[in-house]
């Protein structure tokens, strides 16, 4: 497993939502993992007593995974999140769950790259949808 910053992820703490990169096919796909600790500040107010990872945080983790997939070895490229399409949340992800994040490029037009994304916990889908990144 590798540090996501090694793959060009521009984010830094406290806004990096990938612990490690598991696999990358540059320009095509990426698999990453994230485990949110119980002490994350957002858990204090997001369903106190029954904390779940906010959907918007899962969507950002998937967008960061797509950004890693979008990069190509040896190229300096930067991307911004342009759209979140058809994102669905099937069941909650909770503190200490190891969340597997997957992104696979499904289309590219000009500077826009579209990715099918999926987050799973113990092999069960917790979120999936489509992320669009724009090259900066």
C-alpha positions in Angstrom: 0.0 0.0 0.0 1.2 3.5 -0.8 0.7 7.1 0.4 -1.8 8.9 -1.8 0.4 12.0 -2.0 2.9 9.9 -3.9 0.2 9.6 -6.6 -0.3 13.4 -7.0 -3.2 13.9 -4.6 -3.0 17.6 -3.8 -5.1 17.4 -0.6 -3.5 17.6 2.9 -4.7 17.2 6.4 -7.4 17.6 7.5 -9.0 17.2 4.1 -7.3 14.0 2.8 -9.8 11.1 3.0 -7.6 8.3 1.7 -5.3 6.4 4.1 -3.6 4.3 1.4 -3.5 3.5 -2.3 -3.9 -0.2 -2.9 -3.8 -0.4 -6.7 -3.6 2.0 -9.6 -3.9 1.6 -13.3 -2.8 5.2 -14.3 -5.4 7.0 -16.4 -7.9 4.2 -15.8 -8.7 3.1 -12.3 -7.6 3.1 -8.6 -8.4 1.3 -5.4 -7.8 3.0 -2.1 -8.8 2.5 1.6 -9.9 4.7 4.4 -10.7 4.1 8.1 -12.3 7.0 9.9 -11.4 7.1 13.6 -14.1 7.6 16.2 -12.5 10.9 17.3 -13.1 12.7 13.9 -14.8 16.0 14.7 -17.8 15.5 12.4 -18.9 12.4 14.4 -19.7 14.6 17.3 -22.6 16.2 15.5 -23.5 13.6 12.8 -26.0 11.4 14.6 -24.6 11.6 18.1 -24.7 8.2 19.8 -25.0 6.5 16.4 -22.2 8.0 14.4 -22.0 7.4 10.6 -19.6 8.8 8.0 -21.4 11.7 6.3 -22.3 11.0 2.7 -20.6 14.1 1.5 -17.3 12.9 3.1 -17.7 9.5 1.3 -18.3 11.3 -2.0 -15.2 13.3 -1.5 -13.1 10.2 -0.7 -14.4 8.7 -3.9 -13.6 11.9 -5.8 -10.0 11.8 -4.4 -9.8 8.1 -5.5 -10.9 9.2 -9.0 -8.3 11.9 -9.0 -5.6 9.3 -8.3 -7.0 7.1 -11.1 -7.0 10.1 -13.5 -3.3 10.7 -13.1 -0.8 9.2 -15.5 2.7 8.2 -14.6 5.2 10.9 -15.2 2.6 13.6 -16.0 1.9 16.6 -13.8 -1.9 16.9 -14.0 -4.4 18.5 -11.7 -8.1 17.9 -11.5 -11.1 19.5 -9.8 -14.4 17.9 -8.9 -17.0 19.1 -11.4 -20.0 16.9 -10.8 -21.4 14.2 -8.6 -24.0 12.3 -10.5 -26.3 9.5 -9.4 -24.7 9.0 -6.0 -26.5 6.5 -3.9 -25.9 5.5 -0.3 -27.0 2.0 0.6 -26.0 1.6 4.2 -24.0 3.6 6.7 -20.2 3.4 7.1 -19.2 3.8 10.7 -16.1 4.8 12.7 -13.4 2.1 12.4 -14.9 0.5 9.3 -12.3 -0.1 6.7 -13.8 1.5 3.6 -12.6 0.2 0.2 -12.8 3.0 -2.4 -12.8 2.2 -6.2 -12.9 4.4 -9.2 -12.8 3.4 -12.9 -12.8 5.8 -15.8 -15.9 5.4 -17.9 -15.6 8.3 -20.3 -13.4 11.2 -21.3 -14.3 14.2 -23.4 -11.8 17.1 -23.7 -10.7 18.0 -20.2 -13.7 16.2 -18.5 -13.2 12.7 -17.1 -16.1 10.6 -15.8 -15.6 7.8 -13.3 -17.8 5.1 -12.0 -17.1 5.0 -8.2 -18.0 2.6 -5.4 -17.4 2.4 -1.7 -17.7 -0.9 0.2 -17.3 -2.2 3.7 -16.6 -5.9 4.1 -17.5 -6.4 0.5 -21.0 -4.7 0.8 -21.7 -1.5 -1.1 -22.2 1.6 1.1 -22.1 4.1 -1.8 -21.9 4.2 -5.6 -22.3 6.7 -8.3 -20.6 8.8 -11.0 -17.9 11.5 -10.4 -16.8 14.0 -13.1 -13.4 15.6 -12.8 -12.2 18.5 -14.9 -8.5 19.0 -15.8 -7.2 22.3 -14.5 
